[in-house]
């Protein structure tokens, strides 16, 4: 059977720089036009039965892709299991809600504040806990996510269980409006954030932080013996991932105009982690594909009511059995899994 991914990679490698640039520009242009995809008869199948197609593109699709890219830095690049990623999403959302309703700051001014607070919380959480590994780290991050939610439930400043309403929409930029009637504006700003995150991750991956994350993911003990400051780079990955989650939270609050504790449960963390694993941990394009499918599929089959969760789970089980490393696994993982010659037996064996 022909490996479609390998074939695509071969075609990409044979292209010169102008061809690659043209393809990327055309692809981005096609994605920019996605909000209008449900308006034509030949693309009407994209419309979801209950929610507006444009609204679904913003949340959950756009938000899931953005948050999955942030979590991929922690889980896919560094090999750290984070089960409380929703906490950073909640911190960004509540920052936007509190400052947007209590001060005269607009959402664009609040955005860097939300990212900064989420990043700071990632550093505060990471300093004492990132010396832990495996299940222990997962339990601590899970607890942090629940702590943030419980604090929001019991704190008057966050509106308690009732949450905060009337969060203002962002002001228009270059004539682009951001409100319930113009969801394409939210989609485009999320798309800009996604492209910036992809650019940043690709730049970091080929530099010292990326090499350090790869060493930590492969074997942290060996990385420490080789002189890699593992704690520093783990905090790097944790704080960068947290900042991306905080940015998603700010835009989510501005889009929904309401935040409440039940929006930030453990299930959100599990869904975002599923997007990373389903698409292929460590592979940017795999994560984007996995998040798009897992965010859009439940909305597309919402007409079958609660049975959609059964279909959703069945699809996950089937794909994970057929493609245990995800839809688009990492290149390095694929190379490791190729057959090698056993020097003792002189026979081929799977590594």
Buried (B, 14 or more C-beta within 10 A) or exposed (E): EEEEBEEEEEEEEEEEEEEEEEEEEEEEEEBBEBBEBBEEEEEEEBBBEEBEBBBBBBBBBBBBBBBBBBBBBBBBBBBBBBBBBBBBBBBBBBBBBBBBEEEEBBBBBBBEBBBBBBBBBBBEBBEEBBEBEEEEBBBBBBBBBBEBBEBBBEEEEBBBEEBBEEBBBBEEEEEEBBBEEBBBBBBBBBBEBBEEBBEBBEEBBEEEBBBBBBBBBEEBEEBBEEEBEBBEBBBBBBBBBBBBBBBBBBBBBBBBBBBBBEBBBBEBBEBBBBBBBBBBBBBBEBBBBBBBBBBBBBBBBBEEEEEBEEEBEEBBEEBBEEBEBBBBBBBEBBEEEEEEEEEEEEEEEEE
